[in-house]
Amino acid sequence: MTAGSPDLATFRITADHRDRLAKFGDRHKFDHGHVVVGAGPALQGGAARLAARAALRIGAGLVTMLAPRDAADAHAAQLNAVMLQTYDQTPQFAGQLAALSPDAICVGPNFGTTATAREKLNVVLSQSVPLCLDADAITMIAQDRRAFSARASDRVVLTPHAGELRRLIPGAFDRTDCRVTLARTAARNLGCVVLFKGPDTLVARPDGTCVVVSSDPIPHAAWLATAGAGDVLAGIITGLLARGFAPACAAALGAQLHLQCAAAVGPGLIAEDLPDALPRVLSAVLSKP
């Protein structure tokens, strides 16, 4: 598929981004936002844990995993700085989410696509805070696009790869292979920010604005083609949302930092490496004038 477009801007990290990424001595953890990551069924929580760790590494002040009670032991054995809250049924999920009062929510990584998962996704969509929706959440949205678009806004970021985008905008791939057109079509039709993953990631807004996050000249972007890398990206974006970055900016900045983490790790990269590469990537970014 082609990505060319004469009016396409390339995203660059600016001094303003660096200032907002920095943490200052007169602030505490509550000033840097609270992320909630919705986890799925027992024994399928690795993806949500990757997202949660990434959100914490990008600088969110607090990150809470909201998980089914039967998944609690698996999460508790592997979470330290990430907090854990559990629930039994959808009403309790809704109550816990309200009580946690998050600044941003991530849902989708191994969240499930059952009827119960749909109920919980509807609870999440009813929240007024920024959302990053990935993986299973995208699958459920694709099955009821009209209902989603009626509730969506540019506070929502979707992060589809090509297969997921094809399901979100059926028929569009038959009319064009231009990735920019496809990203813009999805953002306009769905009424939200769309991050279209690929060698050159695109971030489109409902108003037609689109930027490219280019992998050139980053040499090891291909190593991101590994299980769990997208879950880490969703967590990075959600952490930036919680810290107050606008959704389209959080998506583009998150994708750029994700690429730089891949470059920092290089060959042999697995998803678990990416959050732990963020400190040195952030140090390099923040050291620039």
N, C-alpha and C positions, 0 to 999 in steps of 0.2 A: 504494500500500500504506500502511497505517496503522502508526504507531509507538507509539500510546498504551498506557500501562499504569500502573495506580495505584501500583505498588510500584517504579517505575523511578526510579533516582537519576540526577542529572545530574553528570557528572564535572567537578571543579574542580581547578585547580592549587593546591596547598597550600604552606605554608612548608616542610614536610618534603620535598616534591618539589623545591623550589628549593634547599634545602640539599644534596640528593643530586645535583642537576644541576651544582652549582658545582664548580670544580676548585681545589684548595688547594696552596700552595707546597711542602708537605712530601711530595708524591706525584709519581710519575713515570708515564710512559706505560703501563707494565705494570700499574699500579694501576687503570687505567681500561678494561681489557678488550681482548681481541683478537677481532675479527670476521673470519670467513671468508665470502666470497660465492662461491657456485658459479656459474660462467659456462657458457654454452651454446656452440653451434657457432660456427665462424668467420663473420664478417660479421653476426652477430646478438648482439653483445655490449653494445650501448648500454644496454639495460635493466639489466644487471648492473652496469655502470659507474655508472649513476645511483644504484643502491642502495648501492654501495660508497662513493661520495662523500658520500651522506647519512649513512651510518653514521659516517664520519670527522667530518663537521661537527657531529653531535650529541654528540661528545665521546669516542667510542671511542679508546683509546690507539693501537691499531694496526688496520689493515684490510688483509686479503690477498685478492686475487682468485685463485681456483683455476680455471684455464681449460685447455681442450684445447690441446695444443701448436700445432696449426695456427691457433689464434686469437691466439697470443702477439704477433705483430707488430702486429695491430690494437689490442690492449690497450696494449702498450708505448708506442705512439705517442701515447696519450691519458691515460696514468696517470702521476702524479708522486708524490704522497704515499701513494697506495695501492700496496701491494706486489703483486707478481705471481709466482705459482707455476704451473707447467704440468704436465700429465700426458698419457700416451698412451692407456692402457686403464683399465678400472674398478679392477683391483687397484692400479695406481699411484695412482689417485685416492684410494683408501682409505688407502694408505700415506702420501701427502702430507697428507691430512686429519689422520691420527693424529699425524704429526710436527709439524704446525702447532699442535696443542693449543689450539684456539680456545675462547673463553668463550661464543660464540654463533655460529650459522650461519644464513645466509639462502640459500634455494634457491627457484628458480621463475622469476624474470624471464628470459624467453627461454632457459630451460634446455633445452628440447626435451622431447618425449614419446616418444622412441624406446625400444626395448628397452634400449639402453645407458643412456639417461637414467633408466629405471626402476631399473636395477641401482645407479646412483649414488644415487638417492633412497633406496633401501633401506640403502645405506651410511650416509647422513646420518641416517636414522631410528634406526639402531643406536647413535648417539652419545648420551651422557648429558647433554649440554649443552642449553640452551634453543635452540629453533629458531623461525624465522619462515618460513613456507611460503606462497608466493604463486603466482599465474599458472599456469605449466605444472605446477608441483608439485601445485596443487589439481586440475588436470585429471586427472593420474595417480591421485591419491587417490580422486577421484570414480569412477574406473573399477574400483577395488578397495577399497571403503569398509571392508569387514569386516577385511581384512588390516591396514589402517591403524589402525582403532579398537582392534585387539588390541595395537598397539604404542604408541599415543598416550598422552599424559598432559597435565596442565595446564602442562607446560614447553613445549608446542608452541602456537604462535599461527598460525592460518589467517586469511587476509585476503581473503575472497571478496566480489565484487560480487554483485548479485542473480542474474545468469545462472549464475555459478559455484555459488552457494548452492543454486539449484534442482537442479543436478546432484548436489550433496552429499547432499541430503535429498529424493530423488524422491518425489513425491506430496504432500509437506507443503504446497506452494503451492496445491494443489487444495482443501485443507481450511481454510486461513486466509490472510488478507492482512495479519495483524498482524506487523510486522517483529520485534517483541520476541519473540513466540512462535516465530517462525522461527529467530531467532538462538539462543534457548535450546534449541530442539529440536536444532539442529545441534551445539551444544556438548555437550549430553547424549549424543546418539547417537554422536558421534565421539570423545568423551572428551578434548577439548582446548579451549583458549580460541579463540573465534571472534570476529573483528572483521568485522562486516557493514557494508560500505561503503554510503554513501548520503548524502543531504543532512543527515540526522542519523545519524551513525555509531554503531553499537551494539557493545558489547563484552560477550560472555557467557561465563560459566565453566560447567564441567560440573555444578557444584552448583546451577545455576539463577540465580546472581547475575548481574545485568545492569545496565550503566550506559549512558547516552547521552552522546555527545560532540556537543553541539549547535552548529550553525553560526550560531545566533542569539546575539548581534547582529552577528557577523562579516559584513561586507557583500560580500565577494568570493569566498565559498566556491564559487560556480558556476564560477569560472575554473579550478577543479581538474579539471573535465571535459576533460582534455587528455591525450594519449598520454604515458605515462611517469610521471604523477603518482603512480600506485599503486606503482611501483617505488621511488620516493623514500620513500614511506610505509613500505614494507617495510624499507628501509635504516635509517630513523630508529628503527623499532621494534627492529631487530636491534642497533643501537648501544646502545640503552637496556638491552636484555637483557644485553649484554656488560658494561655498567656496573653490573649487579647489581639492576636493577629487576625485580620479579616480573612474570611474563608478562602478566597481565591489566592491571597498572598500566602496563607498557611500552606495551601496545597503546593504552590510553586516552590516556596522556600523549603518545604519538607522534602520535595522530590530532589531539589538541588543538594541538600545536605545528605540525603540517602545515597545519591551518586558519589558524593565525596567520601562517604563511609566505605563504599565499595572500592574506591581507589586506594583508600588507606589500608584496607585488608588485602585486596588483590587475590591472586589465584588460591584456590582452596577455601574460599569464603563459604560459610554457612550462615543461616539467618541469625543464629545466636551471636555471631561476631559483630553484627551491625550496631546494636545498641551500645556495645562496649567500645566501639570505635568513635562514638559521638564525642566523648571528652576531648580527644586529640583533634578531631575535625573542628569542633567549636573553638578550641584554643587557637587553631590556625586562622579561622575566620575572624575571631575577635581581635587578633593581633594586627590585622591590617588597618591602615589609617582610614 
